[in-house]
Amino acid sequence: MSALFSIFGFLSVMLHGFDLVAQTVLLGSILFLLLLALPLAAPLGDDSALVLSGTRRVIQIDWPGLSS
């Protein structure tokens, strides 16, 4: 019985770590988009569309993970 509690404790810690990583990725992506990608979109030219779409894709993938 003790091993079962240990396994659930370990999984709880791992899920909490995953949640912290997801929050960090989302916050970093939003800040990158607002502070760097959008202001520098004009000087980058055609490459800015690739950077903006990739950043938005990361935000869209990570957003549902923070519903907890």
Stockholm file with secondary structure:
# STOCKHOLM 1.0

chainA/1-68         MSALFSIFGFLSVMLHGFDLVAQTVLLGSILFLLLLALPLAAPLGDDSALVLSGTRRVIQIDWPGLSS
#=GR chainA/1-68 SS CHHHHHHHHHHHHHHHHHHHHHHHHHHHHHHHIIIIITTTHHHHTTHHHHHHHHHHHHHHHHGGGGCC
#=GC SS_cons        CHHHHHHHHHHHHHHHHHHHHHHHHHHHHHHHIIIIITTTHHHHTTHHHHHHHHHHHHHHHHGGGGCC
//
